[in-house]
């Protein structure tokens, strides 16, 4: 795990957060040799739109699995909006 000395760094908190998110590796903030905090990447949730896209792009199902496909299609209306309201 990488460690950053907070009293000597010139990196902004914004850049630190972006680095952790991009590299998917936790980062420890310290003062001297004393660890103060750890910044960890969060799990990226998948949106319903991504699920919908994955299902559309998957190969056709065999006759044995057509019932599964019908079940998936039947629950879609219950899931509501397929677009991710949090994405900009």
C-alpha positions as CSV (number, residue, x, y, z in Angstrom):
1,X,0.0,0.0,0.0
2,X,1.3,3.4,-0.9
3,X,1.7,6.0,1.8
4,X,1.7,9.8,1.5
5,X,3.2,12.1,4.0
6,X,0.5,14.8,4.5
7,X,2.9,17.5,5.8
8,X,5.1,17.4,2.7
9,X,2.8,16.5,-0.1
10,X,1.7,19.1,-2.7
11,X,-1.0,16.8,-4.1
12,X,-4.6,18.0,-3.6
13,X,-7.2,15.8,-2.0
14,X,-9.0,15.7,-5.3
15,X,-5.9,14.3,-7.1
16,X,-5.4,11.7,-4.3
17,X,-9.0,10.6,-4.6
18,X,-8.8,10.3,-8.4
19,X,-5.5,8.3,-8.1
20,X,-7.1,5.9,-5.7
21,X,-10.2,5.5,-7.9
22,X,-8.2,5.1,-11.1
23,X,-5.5,2.7,-9.7
24,X,-8.0,0.8,-7.5
25,X,-5.3,0.7,-4.7
26,X,-5.7,2.0,-1.2
27,X,-3.6,4.9,-0.1
28,X,-2.5,5.6,3.5
29,X,-2.0,9.2,4.7
30,X,0.5,9.6,7.5
31,X,2.2,12.3,9.5
32,X,5.8,11.2,10.2
33,X,5.6,7.5,10.6
34,X,2.2,7.6,12.2
35,X,-0.7,6.5,9.9
36,X,-3.6,8.8,10.2
37,X,-6.1,7.7,7.5
38,X,-6.6,5.3,4.7
39,X,-8.4,6.2,1.4
40,X,-9.8,3.1,-0.3
41,X,-11.5,2.7,-3.7
42,X,-15.3,2.1,-3.5
43,X,-17.0,-0.7,-5.3
44,X,-18.5,0.7,-8.5
45,X,-22.1,-0.3,-8.7
46,X,-23.4,-1.4,-12.1
47,X,-26.5,0.3,-13.4
48,X,-29.6,-1.3,-14.7
49,X,-28.8,0.2,-18.1
50,X,-25.5,-1.8,-18.1
51,X,-27.5,-5.0,-17.2
52,X,-29.9,-4.3,-20.0
53,X,-27.1,-3.7,-22.5
54,X,-25.3,-6.9,-21.4
55,X,-28.5,-8.9,-21.8
56,X,-29.1,-7.5,-25.3
57,X,-25.5,-8.2,-26.4
58,X,-25.4,-11.8,-25.1
59,X,-25.8,-14.7,-27.5
60,X,-29.3,-16.1,-28.2
61,X,-30.4,-18.6,-25.6
62,X,-31.1,-22.2,-26.6
63,X,-34.6,-23.6,-26.4
64,X,-33.9,-25.0,-22.9
65,X,-33.2,-21.5,-21.5
66,X,-36.0,-19.6,-23.3
67,X,-38.0,-19.8,-20.1
68,X,-35.2,-18.0,-18.2
69,X,-35.2,-15.3,-20.9
70,X,-39.0,-14.9,-20.5
71,X,-38.6,-14.6,-16.7
72,X,-35.9,-11.9,-17.0
73,X,-38.1,-10.0,-19.5
74,X,-41.1,-10.3,-17.2
75,X,-39.3,-8.7,-14.2
76,X,-37.9,-5.7,-16.1
77,X,-41.0,-3.6,-15.6
78,X,-40.8,-4.1,-11.9
79,X,-37.3,-2.7,-11.8
80,X,-38.4,0.7,-13.0
81,X,-36.2,3.1,-14.9
82,X,-33.3,1.4,-16.7
83,X,-31.2,4.6,-16.9
84,X,-28.8,5.4,-14.0
85,X,-30.3,8.6,-12.4
86,X,-26.9,9.3,-10.8
87,X,-24.8,9.4,-13.9
88,X,-24.3,12.8,-15.5
